[in-house]
Amino acid sequence: MDNIADRLHSFVRKQWIMAQTWEHVLFAHWQVSKSQLMPLLPAGLSLDLYHGTAWVSVLPFYLSTLRPRFLPPFPGAKAFPELNVRTYVIHDRRPGIYFFSLDASHFLAVQTARTFFHLPYVHATMTFTEQQESIQFWSRRNTGSHAECTASYFPMSQPNPAAPGSLAHWLVERYRLYTSSSKHLYYQDIDHEPWQLQKTAAHVKANEVALAANIDLPVQEPLFHYARKQDVRFYPMGKCQAIKELPK
């Protein structure tokens, strides 16, 4: 995992460009075979492994604030649900996250992220309801496979940070994302306080959004974590290298 001093040194040389607030974040983690995931990564990225195991995570949550630096909140994007499908990767000894897909219900936010940040956003119809801390989430893509995802969850413990060295810490304490275009591999640093995780009773049906990325999730129940809220800051994107220069 990233050294905190290294992260801080990197961040003081850059100014964040966007702030987001995520609420009612559910982490659903599955252990998936390395052979299934490796062909799905762009050139230049390798799987990051926890004691030899590879993982895929599905995250439904509610994005309550989206604000560029020095500007008011994104027009019409005061709040909307989102759904991420991700795995854990490493490039040049820097661990991070690689997104197979990011579904969102805000069309302009989807188009902006695809165009300017090279992220694989997909427009979807979504519902997100909260009643006495119980969350009901539903998503259906508006194009392509029309993949659906449903989730229901509610917290069952007090929040605590993940213990360093634990699987939970390895999964959630990530401070860089990677993405690619046809020509380049990109990175973007992010920063936030340590996740305050809670145990949760949850049920997730994410097979369709995973299969849309050619990932066959195991039938076993995933490992779950829940976080009530997280404030996240994003830093300018950078290019790793041209794809043609990178070994697969």
N, C-alpha and C positions, 0 to 999 in steps of 0.2 A: 504494500500500500504506500501511497505517497507519504514522504516525510513532511511533517507539518511546517518545519522551518523552510524547506524547499518551496512549498506552496506559498507561504507568506512572502518569501523573497520574490517569487514570480509575480504575485499579485500587486506588490507595491510598485512594480515597474509598469503596470497597466491600470487603466480605469475601467470599471465595469460599465457595460453598455445597456444592460437590461436587468430589471428586477422582476421576479415573479413570487407569488405566494401560492403554495400548494396546500390544500386542506383535505382531510379525510383520505389519506394516502394508504392504500392497501398494497402490500408487497406479497405476491404469490410466486414462490420459487420452486422450480423443478430441476432435478439433476438430469441432464441429457447427455447422451453419448458424444464423445469428442468427434467421432467419425461423421456424425450427422451434422455438426455445426461447422466444422472446418471448411467445407466447400462453399459455405454461404458467406464467408467473410471476404471483404475486398483485399486486394493485394496490399501487403505491408502490415496487416494486422495478424496477430496470433492470439489464440485463446489464452486467457488468463485462467489458471486452474487453482482450485483450493484442494490441497492434498491430492492432486491428480484428478480431480473431478471438475467437469464443466457444468455450468448452470445457465438456465434461461428464466427470466422473471417477467411477469405481467403485472402492470401497475395501473389500476383505475384510481382516479383522484379528481378533485375539483380545483381548477385554477381560478382563484378568486381575484388575483391582481396580476396584470401584465403591463409593465410600465418601462418604456425606454428612458435612459438617463436624461435628465434635464427637460423631459417632456411629460405632458399629462398621460394618463393611462391610454392604452391603445384604443382607437375609436370603436365603440360598440363591443369591446372585449372586456367588460367589467368582470365577467365571470362565465366560465363554461367548463364542462367536463372534458377529461382527456383520458386516453388509454395508451400505455406504452408497452411494447414487447422488446426486450433487450437481452443482451448477453454481455459477458465480461471478457475484455480483451487487453492486449498490451502492445505497445509500439515503442521501440527504442527505450525499453525498460520503464516506460511510463504506463501504469495501468489506467484503465478507463472503462467506459461503457460504449457499446455499439448497439444502435437501435435498428431492429428489423422493420419496425413500423411505429408510427405515432398517430393515433386517431384523435380527431377533435371535431367539435360541432360548429366551430366558428370558421366560416369559409374563408374570410380574408386572412385570418391568422394562418390557416393552412397554406394558402397560396404564398404568403409572405415567407413563411419558414421554408417552403420548398424552393422558392426562387433565390432567396438571399442567404440562406443558411444550409442549403443542400441536404436538408433533413427529409426523410421519407414520410411526410405527413399525408394522411388520408382523411378526406371529409366524411363524416359520419353523422347519423342522427342518434342523439343520445338523451337519456334521462338520468337524473341523479337526484335522489330524494333522501332526506334525513328526518328521522322521527325518533326522538328520545335516544340519540346516539346510534341508532340502527340505520345503516346505509343500504339503499337499494340502487344498483347501477345497471344500466342496459345500454348497449351500443350496437348499431348496425350500419355497416358501410354503405354509402350511397352509390358506389361504382364497383366495377370489377366483380369480385366474388360475393359481395354483399355479406361479408363475414360478420357474425354476431358474437358478442361477449356479454355474459351476465355475471353479476357478483352481488352477494349480500354479506354484510359483515358488521360486527360491533365489537368494541374493545372490552377486554375482560381483566385488565390489570392496570396498575399505575405505570406511568411512563418512566423509562430508564434508558440511558445510552447503552449501546452494545459494547461488550467487553473487547478490548483490543486482542486480536489474534483469533477471535471466535468467527464462526461462519457468518453469523449475522453482521458483524463488523465488516468483514470482507465483502459482503454483498451490498451493503447500503452506504458505506463511507467511501464514495467515489467522487472524484473532483475533476474529472476530465471526460469529455465525450469525443468520440470519433465518428466521422461520417465521410462519404465519398461522392464524387461525381464521376463522370466517365473519364476524366483526365487527372484528377487530383485526390489525394487523401488529406482530409482536414481534421483539425482538432479544435476544441473549445474548452477552456477552463471554466469551472464553476466553483462557487464557494457558498458554504452555509455552515451553521452551527451543527454539532453532532446530532444525528437523528435521535429523537426521544421515542423509543419503540415501546409498544404495548402488545401483550398477547391479545389474540382476537379469535372469536368464533366466526368462521367464514366458509362460504361456498362459492366457488368460481367455476364457470364453464367457459374456457378460453380456447378450446380445441380449434375452432374455425379461424380465429385470428392467427393462431400459431401455424396452422396448416397453410394459410395464405402465404406464409414466409417459408414454406417447405420444412416446417418443424413438426415432428410428431411427438406430442407431449406424452409422458408416461401416464399410466392409469392411476398410479399412486397419488394419494392426497399430497398437495404441495406443502412446503413450509411457509407459514404465514407470519407477517409482521404488519403492524398498523402504526401510523403516526398521525396525530391530530392536525399538526400544522408545521410547515417549514417555509422559511423565507430563503430564497435562492437568488444569487447574483451571477450573471453571465458576463464573461469577458470576451474581447474581440477574437474572432476566429483566425486561425493561422493555417498555412499549408505545411503539411509534413514533407511531401515530395510529389513529383509527378508520378502518376500510376505506372507509366511505362518504365520508370527508373526503379520500381520496387520489385523485389522478389516476391513470389507468391508463397 
